[in-house]
Amino acid sequence: MADSIKKFIGSILDRAKGGLRRFVAFSMIMFFIGTVFGFFILALAEKTSVPATYWLMVPIVLALLAYASSEIAFVLFILMLGLMLVVFL
């Protein structure tokens, strides 16, 4: 009985550790992409008359559009997948 409880708790801890690793890796990738996006936005804001704050609102607007429409979400997913392939391969 005690062995089965230990195995059960061990399996839960292993799953939590794996999930934590994936979550932290995903968070760091998102942080990296956000940093790169911010760098390009600042460079773009210097070239245009549009303030950087408006450019920085583009991701939230795209997220709201993706939430509202499956087609837009699919197109954005394909674009992000292509971007990740270009960056990481």
Biopython code that builds the backbone (N, CA, C, O; Angstrom):
import numpy as np
from Bio.PDB.StructureBuilder import StructureBuilder

atoms = [
    (1, "MET", "N", (0.814, -1.198, 0.000)),
    (1, "MET", "CA", (0.000, 0.000, 0.000)),
    (1, "MET", "C", (0.855, 1.258, 0.000)),
    (1, "MET", "O", (0.581, 2.199, -0.744)),
    (2, "ALA", "N", (1.880, 1.276, 0.825)),
    (2, "ALA", "CA", (2.740, 2.455, 0.916)),
    (2, "ALA", "C", (3.515, 2.670, -0.378)),
    (2, "ALA", "O", (3.741, 3.807, -0.792)),
    (3, "ASP", "N", (3.923, 1.566, -1.018)),
    (3, "ASP", "CA", (4.654, 1.688, -2.285)),
    (3, "ASP", "C", (3.779, 2.293, -3.377)),
    (3, "ASP", "O", (4.247, 3.109, -4.170)),
    (4, "SER", "N", (2.518, 1.896, -3.418)),
    (4, "SER", "CA", (1.637, 2.436, -4.456)),
    (4, "SER", "C", (1.377, 3.925, -4.222)),
    (4, "SER", "O", (1.245, 4.687, -5.180)),
    (5, "ILE", "N", (1.302, 4.339, -2.973)),
    (5, "ILE", "CA", (1.115, 5.764, -2.674)),
    (5, "ILE", "C", (2.361, 6.545, -3.058)),
    (5, "ILE", "O", (2.266, 7.636, -3.620)),
    (6, "LYS", "N", (3.527, 5.988, -2.757)),
    (6, "LYS", "CA", (4.784, 6.645, -3.122)),
    (6, "LYS", "C", (4.915, 6.756, -4.638)),
    (6, "LYS", "O", (5.359, 7.785, -5.148)),
    (7, "LYS", "N", (4.534, 5.709, -5.355)),
    (7, "LYS", "CA", (4.590, 5.746, -6.828)),
    (7, "LYS", "C", (3.618, 6.789, -7.370)),
    (7, "LYS", "O", (3.940, 7.525, -8.303)),
    (8, "PHE", "N", (2.427, 6.846, -6.777)),
    (8, "PHE", "CA", (1.426, 7.812, -7.221)),
    (8, "PHE", "C", (1.918, 9.243, -6.996)),
    (8, "PHE", "O", (1.824, 10.081, -7.894)),
    (9, "ILE", "N", (2.434, 9.519, -5.816)),
    (9, "ILE", "CA", (2.957, 10.854, -5.517)),
    (9, "ILE", "C", (4.159, 11.164, -6.392)),
    (9, "ILE", "O", (4.307, 12.295, -6.857)),
    (10, "GLY", "N", (5.025, 10.176, -6.625)),
    (10, "GLY", "CA", (6.175, 10.369, -7.512)),
    (10, "GLY", "C", (5.760, 10.695, -8.931)),
    (10, "GLY", "O", (6.371, 11.543, -9.581)),
    (11, "SER", "N", (4.717, 10.022, -9.420)),
    (11, "SER", "CA", (4.254, 10.314, -10.788)),
    (11, "SER", "C", (3.668, 11.720, -10.878)),
    (11, "SER", "O", (3.851, 12.409, -11.882)),
    (12, "ILE", "N", (2.963, 12.144, -9.831)),
    (12, "ILE", "CA", (2.421, 13.511, -9.823)),
    (12, "ILE", "C", (3.552, 14.532, -9.825)),
    (12, "ILE", "O", (3.497, 15.520, -10.557)),
    (13, "LEU", "N", (4.573, 14.298, -9.010)),
    (13, "LEU", "CA", (5.713, 15.224, -8.970)),
    (13, "LEU", "C", (6.457, 15.257, -10.291)),
    (13, "LEU", "O", (6.882, 16.324, -10.734)),
    (14, "ASP", "N", (6.622, 14.095, -10.935)),
    (14, "ASP", "CA", (7.288, 14.062, -12.245)),
    (14, "ASP", "C", (6.507, 14.855, -13.284)),
    (14, "ASP", "O", (7.096, 15.587, -14.080)),
    (15, "ARG", "N", (5.186, 14.715, -13.282)),
    (15, "ARG", "CA", (4.360, 15.476, -14.223)),
    (15, "ARG", "C", (4.449, 16.974, -13.940)),
    (15, "ARG", "O", (4.520, 17.782, -14.866)),
    (16, "ALA", "N", (4.444, 17.340, -12.664)),
    (16, "ALA", "CA", (4.528, 18.758, -12.297)),
    (16, "ALA", "C", (5.873, 19.336, -12.726)),
    (16, "ALA", "O", (5.934, 20.458, -13.230)),
    (17, "LYS", "N", (6.943, 18.583, -12.533)),
    (17, "LYS", "CA", (8.269, 19.059, -12.935)),
    (17, "LYS", "C", (8.346, 19.232, -14.448)),
    (17, "LYS", "O", (8.901, 20.220, -14.928)),
    (18, "GLY", "N", (7.795, 18.285, -15.203)),
    (18, "GLY", "CA", (7.787, 18.401, -16.662)),
    (18, "GLY", "C", (6.954, 19.568, -17.131)),
    (18, "GLY", "O", (7.346, 20.290, -18.047)),
    (19, "GLY", "N", (5.800, 19.758, -16.505)),
    (19, "GLY", "CA", (4.944, 20.895, -16.856)),
    (19, "GLY", "C", (5.604, 22.211, -16.516)),
    (19, "GLY", "O", (5.489, 23.185, -17.260)),
    (20, "LEU", "N", (6.296, 22.241, -15.391)),
    (20, "LEU", "CA", (6.986, 23.460, -14.987)),
    (20, "LEU", "C", (8.100, 23.807, -15.964)),
    (20, "LEU", "O", (8.278, 24.971, -16.322)),
    (21, "ARG", "N", (8.847, 22.801, -16.394)),
    (21, "ARG", "CA", (9.921, 23.042, -17.371)),
    (21, "ARG", "C", (9.359, 23.614, -18.660)),
    (21, "ARG", "O", (9.898, 24.582, -19.197)),
    (22, "ARG", "N", (8.281, 23.024, -19.159)),
    (22, "ARG", "CA", (7.677, 23.526, -20.399)),
    (22, "ARG", "C", (7.134, 24.932, -20.214)),
    (22, "ARG", "O", (7.297, 25.773, -21.097)),
    (23, "PHE", "N", (6.492, 25.204, -19.085)),
    (23, "PHE", "CA", (5.939, 26.522, -18.836)),
    (23, "PHE", "C", (7.031, 27.583, -18.777)),
    (23, "PHE", "O", (6.891, 28.652, -19.370)),
    (24, "VAL", "N", (8.113, 27.294, -18.068)),
    (24, "VAL", "CA", (9.204, 28.260, -17.952)),
    (24, "VAL", "C", (9.881, 28.459, -19.309)),
    (24, "VAL", "O", (10.209, 29.588, -19.673)),
    (25, "ALA", "N", (10.092, 27.380, -20.058)),
    (25, "ALA", "CA", (10.699, 27.517, -21.384)),
    (25, "ALA", "C", (9.807, 28.353, -22.295)),
    (25, "ALA", "O", (10.299, 29.225, -23.010)),
    (26, "PHE", "N", (8.502, 28.097, -22.277)),
    (26, "PHE", "CA", (7.573, 28.870, -23.090)),
    (26, "PHE", "C", (7.567, 30.339, -22.663)),
    (26, "PHE", "O", (7.533, 31.235, -23.506)),
    (27, "SER", "N", (7.601, 30.576, -21.366)),
    (27, "SER", "CA", (7.619, 31.956, -20.862)),
    (27, "SER", "C", (8.879, 32.688, -21.305)),
    (27, "SER", "O", (8.815, 33.862, -21.672)),
    (28, "MET", "N", (10.011, 32.016, -21.277)),
    (28, "MET", "CA", (11.259, 32.651, -21.692)),
    (28, "MET", "C", (11.254, 32.931, -23.195)),
    (28, "MET", "O", (11.761, 33.963, -23.636)),
    (29, "ILE", "N", (10.692, 32.030, -23.970)),
    (29, "ILE", "CA", (10.583, 32.268, -25.417)),
    (29, "ILE", "C", (9.678, 33.471, -25.679)),
    (29, "ILE", "O", (9.987, 34.311, -26.524)),
    (30, "MET", "N", (8.565, 33.554, -24.958)),
    (30, "MET", "CA", (7.664, 34.701, -25.115)),
    (30, "MET", "C", (8.344, 36.001, -24.685)),
    (30, "MET", "O", (8.152, 37.041, -25.315)),
    (31, "PHE", "N", (9.134, 35.942, -23.617)),
    (31, "PHE", "CA", (9.872, 37.117, -23.164)),
    (31, "PHE", "C", (10.875, 37.558, -24.227)),
    (31, "PHE", "O", (11.017, 38.751, -24.495)),
    (32, "PHE", "N", (11.573, 36.586, -24.834)),
    (32, "PHE", "CA", (12.543, 36.885, -25.889)),
    (32, "PHE", "C", (11.846, 37.522, -27.090)),
    (32, "PHE", "O", (12.310, 38.529, -27.623)),
    (33, "ILE", "N", (10.743, 36.934, -27.506)),
    (33, "ILE", "CA", (10.015, 37.469, -28.659)),
    (33, "ILE", "C", (9.495, 38.871, -28.340)),
    (33, "ILE", "O", (9.522, 39.752, -29.200)),
    (34, "GLY", "N", (9.022, 39.084, -27.109)),
    (34, "GLY", "CA", (8.559, 40.409, -26.702)),
    (34, "GLY", "C", (9.678, 41.437, -26.702)),
    (34, "GLY", "O", (9.474, 42.588, -27.086)),
    (35, "THR", "N", (10.864, 41.016, -26.269)),
    (35, "THR", "CA", (12.013, 41.920, -26.264)),
    (35, "THR", "C", (12.397, 42.306, -27.687)),
    (35, "THR", "O", (12.644, 43.477, -27.976)),
    (36, "VAL", "N", (12.445, 41.327, -28.564)),
    (36, "VAL", "CA", (12.771, 41.610, -29.970)),
    (36, "VAL", "C", (11.702, 42.501, -30.589)),
    (36, "VAL", "O", (12.018, 43.438, -31.323)),
    (37, "PHE", "N", (10.434, 42.210, -30.292)),
    (37, "PHE", "CA", (9.339, 43.022, -30.811)),
    (37, "PHE", "C", (9.479, 44.469, -30.322)),
    (37, "PHE", "O", (9.327, 45.404, -31.108)),
    (38, "GLY", "N", (9.766, 44.653, -29.041)),
    (38, "GLY", "CA", (9.939, 45.994, -28.491)),
    (38, "GLY", "C", (11.097, 46.735, -29.130)),
    (38, "GLY", "O", (11.004, 47.935, -29.388)),
    (39, "PHE", "N", (12.192, 46.025, -29.388)),
    (39, "PHE", "CA", (13.344, 46.646, -30.045)),
    (39, "PHE", "C", (12.972, 47.158, -31.431)),
    (39, "PHE", "O", (13.306, 48.286, -31.793)),
    (40, "PHE", "N", (12.280, 46.328, -32.203)),
    (40, "PHE", "CA", (11.888, 46.749, -33.546)),
    (40, "PHE", "C", (10.826, 47.843, -33.508)),
    (40, "PHE", "O", (10.809, 48.718, -34.375)),
    (41, "ILE", "N", (9.949, 47.805, -32.522)),
    (41, "ILE", "CA", (8.926, 48.843, -32.398)),
    (41, "ILE", "C", (9.569, 50.190, -32.114)),
    (41, "ILE", "O", (9.175, 51.202, -32.693)),
    (42, "LEU", "N", (10.554, 50.208, -31.227)),
    (42, "LEU", "CA", (11.229, 51.476, -30.940)),
    (42, "LEU", "C", (11.952, 52.009, -32.172)),
    (42, "LEU", "O", (11.946, 53.212, -32.432)),
    (43, "ALA", "N", (12.576, 51.106, -32.931)),
    (43, "ALA", "CA", (13.242, 51.538, -34.165)),
    (43, "ALA", "C", (12.216, 52.046, -35.177)),
    (43, "ALA", "O", (12.463, 53.033, -35.871)),
    (44, "LEU", "N", (11.078, 51.381, -35.263)),
    (44, "LEU", "CA", (10.026, 51.791, -36.193)),
    (44, "LEU", "C", (9.391, 53.113, -35.757)),
    (44, "LEU", "O", (9.059, 53.950, -36.596)),
    (45, "ALA", "N", (9.225, 53.299, -34.457)),
    (45, "ALA", "CA", (8.612, 54.528, -33.948)),
    (45, "ALA", "C", (9.488, 55.741, -34.232)),
    (45, "ALA", "O", (8.975, 56.844, -34.425)),
    (46, "GLU", "N", (10.797, 55.550, -34.258)),
    (46, "GLU", "CA", (11.689, 56.665, -34.572)),
    (46, "GLU", "C", (11.570, 57.079, -36.039)),
    (46, "GLU", "O", (11.764, 58.247, -36.378)),
    (47, "LYS", "N", (11.250, 56.117, -36.904)),
    (47, "LYS", "CA", (11.155, 56.406, -38.341)),
    (47, "LYS", "C", (9.793, 56.964, -38.733)),
    (47, "LYS", "O", (9.680, 57.650, -39.748)),
    (48, "THR", "N", (8.764, 56.683, -37.951)),
    (48, "THR", "CA", (7.411, 57.137, -38.285)),
    (48, "THR", "C", (6.946, 58.181, -37.282)),
    (48, "THR", "O", (7.592, 58.427, -36.263)),
    (49, "SER", "N", (5.834, 58.775, -37.592)),
    (49, "SER", "CA", (5.278, 59.787, -36.678)),
    (49, "SER", "C", (4.328, 59.161, -35.660)),
    (49, "SER", "O", (3.760, 59.867, -34.827)),
    (50, "VAL", "N", (4.152, 57.830, -35.722)),
    (50, "VAL", "CA", (3.256, 57.140, -34.794)),
    (50, "VAL", "C", (4.016, 56.862, -33.498)),
    (50, "VAL", "O", (5.116, 56.310, -33.546)),
    (51, "PRO", "N", (3.459, 57.228, -32.345)),
    (51, "PRO", "CA", (4.159, 56.978, -31.070)),
    (51, "PRO", "C", (4.349, 55.489, -30.801)),
    (51, "PRO", "O", (3.569, 54.661, -31.272)),
    (52, "ALA", "N", (5.377, 55.158, -30.048)),
    (52, "ALA", "CA", (5.703, 53.762, -29.746)),
    (52, "ALA", "C", (4.583, 53.075, -28.975)),
    (52, "ALA", "O", (4.408, 51.862, -29.094)),
    (53, "THR", "N", (3.823, 53.831, -28.186)),
    (53, "THR", "CA", (2.740, 53.214, -27.411)),
    (53, "THR", "C", (1.693, 52.590, -28.322)),
    (53, "THR", "O", (1.150, 51.532, -28.005)),
    (54, "TYR", "N", (1.411, 53.219, -29.422)),
    (54, "TYR", "CA", (0.439, 52.639, -30.351)),
    (54, "TYR", "C", (0.977, 51.367, -30.977)),
    (54, "TYR", "O", (0.240, 50.394, -31.135)),
    (55, "TRP", "N", (2.250, 51.360, -31.336)),
    (55, "TRP", "CA", (2.854, 50.163, -31.911)),
    (55, "TRP", "C", (2.879, 49.015, -30.909)),
    (55, "TRP", "O", (2.719, 47.852, -31.280)),
    (56, "LEU", "N", (3.080, 49.351, -29.633)),
    (56, "LEU", "CA", (3.124, 48.307, -28.608)),
    (56, "LEU", "C", (1.744, 47.721, -28.316)),
    (56, "LEU", "O", (1.646, 46.669, -27.683)),
    (57, "MET", "N", (0.683, 48.381, -28.763)),
    (57, "MET", "CA", (-0.660, 47.864, -28.570)),
    (57, "MET", "C", (-1.070, 46.883, -29.665)),
    (57, "MET", "O", (-2.137, 46.275, -29.577)),
    (58, "VAL", "N", (-0.248, 46.721, -30.683)),
    (58, "VAL", "CA", (-0.569, 45.813, -31.791)),
    (58, "VAL", "C", (-0.789, 44.373, -31.314)),
    (58, "VAL", "O", (-1.765, 43.759, -31.746)),
    (59, "PRO", "N", (0.060, 43.796, -30.445)),
    (59, "PRO", "CA", (-0.177, 42.403, -30.031)),
    (59, "PRO", "C", (-1.497, 42.195, -29.300)),
    (59, "PRO", "O", (-2.155, 41.175, -29.509)),
    (60, "ILE", "N", (-1.899, 43.127, -28.453)),
    (60, "ILE", "CA", (-3.158, 42.941, -27.737)),
    (60, "ILE", "C", (-4.348, 43.064, -28.684)),
    (60, "ILE", "O", (-5.348, 42.367, -28.516)),
    (61, "VAL", "N", (-4.247, 43.933, -29.661)),
    (61, "VAL", "CA", (-5.319, 44.054, -30.655)),
    (61, "VAL", "C", (-5.411, 42.766, -31.479)),
    (61, "VAL", "O", (-6.506, 42.271, -31.748)),
    (62, "LEU", "N", (-4.258, 42.230, -31.875)),
    (62, "LEU", "CA", (-4.258, 40.966, -32.616)),
    (62, "LEU", "C", (-4.800, 39.827, -31.753)),
    (62, "LEU", "O", (-5.500, 38.951, -32.260)),
    (63, "ALA", "N", (-4.486, 39.828, -30.460)),
    (63, "ALA", "CA", (-5.004, 38.788, -29.568)),
    (63, "ALA", "C", (-6.522, 38.876, -29.455)),
    (63, "ALA", "O", (-7.205, 37.852, -29.454)),
    (64, "LEU", "N", (-7.049, 40.085, -29.360)),
    (64, "LEU", "CA", (-8.505, 40.245, -29.290)),
    (64, "LEU", "C", (-9.179, 39.811, -30.597)),
    (64, "LEU", "O", (-10.243, 39.193, -30.579)),
    (65, "LEU", "N", (-8.547, 40.142, -31.730)),
    (65, "LEU", "CA", (-9.093, 39.703, -33.016)),
    (65, "LEU", "C", (-9.048, 38.185, -33.142)),
    (65, "LEU", "O", (-9.990, 37.575, -33.649)),
    (66, "ALA", "N", (-7.953, 37.570, -32.682)),
    (66, "ALA", "CA", (-7.838, 36.117, -32.737)),
    (66, "ALA", "C", (-8.864, 35.452, -31.826)),
    (66, "ALA", "O", (-9.391, 34.386, -32.145)),
    (67, "TYR", "N", (-9.140, 36.082, -30.702)),
    (67, "TYR", "CA", (-10.158, 35.539, -29.793)),
    (67, "TYR", "C", (-11.544, 35.602, -30.432)),
    (67, "TYR", "O", (-12.379, 34.724, -30.213)),
    (68, "ALA", "N", (-11.775, 36.636, -31.212)),
    (68, "ALA", "CA", (-13.090, 36.832, -31.812)),
    (68, "ALA", "C", (-13.301, 35.993, -33.068)),
    (68, "ALA", "O", (-14.439, 35.657, -33.393)),
    (69, "SER", "N", (-12.225, 35.647, -33.784)),
    (69, "SER", "CA", (-12.377, 34.967, -35.067)),
    (69, "SER", "C", (-11.394, 33.804, -35.192)),
    (69, "SER", "O", (-10.189, 33.973, -35.006)),
    (70, "SER", "N", (-11.919, 32.638, -35.506)),
    (70, "SER", "CA", (-11.066, 31.457, -35.690)),
    (70, "SER", "C", (-10.168, 31.596, -36.909)),
    (70, "SER", "O", (-9.035, 31.114, -36.901)),
    (71, "GLU", "N", (-10.658, 32.248, -37.952)),
    (71, "GLU", "CA", (-9.858, 32.404, -39.165)),
    (71, "GLU", "C", (-8.635, 33.285, -38.907)),
    (71, "GLU", "O", (-7.532, 32.977, -39.359)),
    (72, "ILE", "N", (-8.839, 34.375, -38.181)),
    (72, "ILE", "CA", (-7.712, 35.252, -37.855)),
    (72, "ILE", "C", (-6.738, 34.519, -36.938)),
    (72, "ILE", "O", (-5.524, 34.660, -37.082)),
    (73, "ALA", "N", (-7.264, 33.737, -35.995)),
    (73, "ALA", "CA", (-6.397, 32.963, -35.106)),
    (73, "ALA", "C", (-5.560, 31.971, -35.908)),
    (73, "ALA", "O", (-4.375, 31.794, -35.622)),
    (74, "PHE", "N", (-6.152, 31.327, -36.900)),
    (74, "PHE", "CA", (-5.419, 30.375, -37.727)),
    (74, "PHE", "C", (-4.313, 31.070, -38.516)),
    (74, "PHE", "O", (-3.190, 30.571, -38.576)),
    (75, "VAL", "N", (-4.617, 32.208, -39.115)),
    (75, "VAL", "CA", (-3.613, 32.950, -39.887)),
    (75, "VAL", "C", (-2.473, 33.410, -38.976)),
    (75, "VAL", "O", (-1.304, 33.298, -39.344)),
    (76, "LEU", "N", (-2.804, 33.924, -37.802)),
    (76, "LEU", "CA", (-1.764, 34.355, -36.868)),
    (76, "LEU", "C", (-0.926, 33.173, -36.387)),
    (76, "LEU", "O", (0.284, 33.301, -36.199)),
    (77, "PHE", "N", (-1.574, 32.021, -36.189)),
    (77, "PHE", "CA", (-0.830, 30.827, -35.786)),
    (77, "PHE", "C", (0.171, 30.420, -36.858)),
    (77, "PHE", "O", (1.317, 30.095, -36.546)),
    (78, "ILE", "N", (-0.250, 30.435, -38.113)),
    (78, "ILE", "CA", (0.654, 30.081, -39.216)),
    (78, "ILE", "C", (1.808, 31.076, -39.301)),
    (78, "ILE", "O", (2.953, 30.681, -39.522)),
    (79, "LEU", "N", (1.512, 32.363, -39.126)),
    (79, "LEU", "CA", (2.568, 33.373, -39.153)),
    (79, "LEU", "C", (3.557, 33.182, -38.002)),
    (79, "LEU", "O", (4.769, 33.289, -38.192)),
    (80, "MET", "N", (3.031, 32.899, -36.803)),
    (80, "MET", "CA", (3.922, 32.679, -35.663)),
    (80, "MET", "C", (4.738, 31.407, -35.834)),
    (80, "MET", "O", (5.909, 31.366, -35.457)),
    (81, "LEU", "N", (4.131, 30.370, -36.400)),
    (81, "LEU", "CA", (4.860, 29.135, -36.653)),
    (81, "LEU", "C", (5.986, 29.373, -37.651)),
    (81, "LEU", "O", (7.098, 28.879, -37.468)),
    (82, "GLY", "N", (5.698, 30.126, -38.704)),
    (82, "GLY", "CA", (6.738, 30.466, -39.677)),
    (82, "GLY", "C", (7.844, 31.289, -39.052)),
    (82, "GLY", "O", (9.020, 31.064, -39.335)),
    (83, "LEU", "N", (7.481, 32.242, -38.202)),
    (83, "LEU", "CA", (8.485, 33.054, -37.517)),
    (83, "LEU", "C", (9.365, 32.197, -36.617)),
    (83, "LEU", "O", (10.581, 32.381, -36.575)),
    (84, "MET", "N", (8.754, 31.265, -35.902)),
    (84, "MET", "CA", (9.551, 30.398, -35.031)),
    (84, "MET", "C", (10.475, 29.496, -35.848)),
    (84, "MET", "O", (11.606, 29.236, -35.437)),
    (85, "LEU", "N", (10.010, 29.026, -36.980)),
    (85, "LEU", "CA", (10.867, 28.190, -37.837)),
    (85, "LEU", "C", (12.055, 29.000, -38.350)),
    (85, "LEU", "O", (13.175, 28.493, -38.414)),
    (86, "VAL", "N", (11.811, 30.250, -38.714)),
    (86, "VAL", "CA", (12.899, 31.104, -39.207)),
    (86, "VAL", "C", (13.871, 31.415, -38.091)),
    (86, "VAL", "O", (15.082, 31.390, -38.309)),
    (87, "VAL", "N", (13.378, 31.707, -36.904)),
    (87, "VAL", "CA", (14.242, 32.096, -35.790)),
    (87, "VAL", "C", (15.024, 30.920, -35.244)),
    (87, "VAL", "O", (16.217, 31.047, -34.969)),
    (88, "PHE", "N", (14.367, 29.763, -35.078)),
    (88, "PHE", "CA", (14.993, 28.654, -34.381)),
    (88, "PHE", "C", (15.622, 27.598, -35.286)),
    (88, "PHE", "O", (16.262, 26.677, -34.777)),
    (89, "LEU", "N", (15.470, 27.693, -36.577)),
    (89, "LEU", "CA", (16.122, 26.702, -37.465)),
    (89, "LEU", "C", (17.236, 27.296, -38.260)),
    (89, "LEU", "O", (17.876, 26.596, -39.045)),
]
sb = StructureBuilder()
sb.init_structure("model")
sb.init_model(0)
sb.init_chain("A")
sb.init_seg("    ")
for serial, (resi, resn, name, xyz) in enumerate(atoms, 1):
    if name == "N":
        sb.init_residue(resn, " ", resi, " ")
    sb.init_atom(name, np.array(xyz, "f"), 0.0, 1.0, " ", f" {name:<3s}", serial, name[0])
structure = sb.get_structure()
